[in-house]
Amino acid sequence: GCSSIGSFNIFIGNEAGGCSNNNDNIFIGDNSGYCNQGVSNIFMGRSSGFLNKGNENIFLGRCSGFNNTTGCDNIFIGDLSGHYNVLGCGNVFIGKSAGSSNFIGSCNTIIGSNSGSINATGSGNVIIGSDSNTAEGVCNSIVIGNGSCAATSGWITLGSSSSPLTLATTGSFTNQCYLNITINDCNFKIPLYT
């Protein structure tokens, strides 16, 4: 193996911080922060933050933030939350496997078991509810409700997967804005006067 170097660290658990080489970290759990090169991180749970090189992250749960390399300022709470995050920063993932497929997406807030588990690259999303998601690459959408999904950037989706209410705004060349509403696969276009 290798040995840990650095100052002002607390490591508790077999091989916690095993090869860590930086300061001001707290790692609790077998192999947590094992390859850490970041500063001011808190990892609790077996293999949490295993490959971390980012700074100021909080990973709580087994294998949470496992693949994080340069991602910073993230909070992942729940087993496997943020598991594949590599570059994403400023994310909050709460729930088992929440945001587990996120790779480079940043500034996402994802709450619920298995929520946000599809989108690897989208940023600026708010997803709340178990098994709720956005399609891959979707940005700046709001999804609320168990099993709900936003298929396009900028959408607001409320309700369950069986009866969602989807809102989106579009503009035209005449500066007329519309509110697009989809209810049970029926689309409605409501003009908004500015």
N, C-alpha and C positions, 0 to 999 in steps of 0.2 A: 504494500500500500504506500501511501504518501502521508505526509504530516501537515497539519494545519499551521499556518502562520498568521499573525495579525494581533490586534490589541482590542481590549474591551469587548470581547465576545463571550457568549454563554452557549455551550453546546452540551445537550443532555440526550443520550441515546447512543446505541452502537453505531459507530462511524458517522455520527452527526457532525457536520462540518469537516469531514475526513480530510479533504484536500483544500479546504477554504483558505484563501490568502488575503483577506481584507478585514476591516474593522467594524465595530459597532453592530454586530449581528447577534440574534438570538435564534438558535435552532434546537427544537425539541422533537425527538422521534428518530428512530433508526434511519440512517442515511439522509436525513433532512439536510439540505444545503451542502450535500457531499462535495460538489465541484464548485461551490460558490466563489465568485470573484467580485461580488457586489458589496456595497456598503449600506448599512442601516436597514437591514431586512429582518423580518420576523417570520419564521417558518415553524409550524407545528403539525406533525403528522408524518408517518412513515414516507420517506422519499419526496416530501414536499420540497419544492425549489431545488431539486436534485442537480440540474445543470445551470442554475442561475448565474448570470453575470450582471444583471440589472440592479439598480439601486432603489431603496425605499419601497420595497414590496412587502405585502403581508399575505402569506399563504397559510390557510388553516384547513387541514384535511389531508387524508392519504393521497399522495401523488398530485396534490394541487400545485399548479405552476411548475410541473415536473420539467418541461422542456424550455422554460423561460430562459432566453439568453440575454438580450439587451432590453427587454421590456421593463419599464420603470413605473413607479407610482401606481401599481395595481393592488387590488384587494380581491383575493379569491378565497371564498369560504365554502367548504364542502368537498367531499371526496371527488377527485378527478376534475374539480373546477379549474378552468383555464389550463388544462393538461397540455395542450399543444401550442399554447401561446409562446411565440418566439420574440416578436418585435413589438407587439401591441403595448401601448402605455395608457395610463389613466382609466383603466377598466375596473368595474366593480361587478364581480360574478358571485352570486350567492345561491347555493343549492347543489346537490349532488350532480355532477357532470355539467353544471351551468357553464356556458361558454367553452365547452371542452374542445371544440374544433377551431376556436379562434387562433389565427396564426399571426396576422399583422394588424387586425382591426384595433382601433384606439377609441377611447372615450365612449365606450358602451356601458350601459347599466343593464344587467341581466339577472333577474331574480326568479327562481323556481327550478325544481328538479328537471334535468334534461333540457332546460330552456336555452335558446341560443346555440344549440349544438350543431347547426348546419353551416352558419355563416363563418367563413374563415378570414375574410378580408374586409368586410363592411365596418364602417365607423359611425359613431354618433347615434346609435340605436338605443331605445329603451324597450326592453322586453320583460314582461311580467306575467307569470303563470306557468305552471308545469307544462312541459312539452311545447311551449310556444317558441316560434322561430321567425326568422326572415329568410328569404331565399339568399343564395350565395351572392356576395357583392353588394347587397342592399345597404344603403346608408341613410341616416337621418329619418328613420321610421320609428313609430311607436306601436307596440303590440301589447295588448292587455287582454288576458283571458286564457284559460287552459286550452292548449292545442291550437291557438290562433297562429296565423302566419301572414306576414307582409311580403308580397311578391315583387314589389317595386319600391324604389327609393322614394322617400317623402310621404309614404302612406301612413295613415293612422288606422289600425285594425283593432276593433273591440269585440269581445264575445268569444264564444267557443268555435272550434273548427267546423261544427255542424251548422251554425247560424251566425256567421260573422257580419259585422257592420264595418265597412271599409270606407275611409274618407281620404280624398286627395284633392289638391288644388292644382289647377292648370291656368295658364294665361294665354291670351291671344294677341294678335297684332293691334287690336283696338283697345288695349289695356283693360279689357273685360276679363274678370277672373271668374272661375267656376268652381263650385264644390262638387266633386265627383263622389257619389255615394253608391256603394255596392252592398245590397242586402240580398242574401240567398241567391247569388249569381245574377241579380237584376241590377243594371246600372242606371243611375239617375244623375243628370247634370243640372245643377242649380246655379243660376247666375248670381254672382255677388257684385253689387254695384260699388264702385270706388269713387 
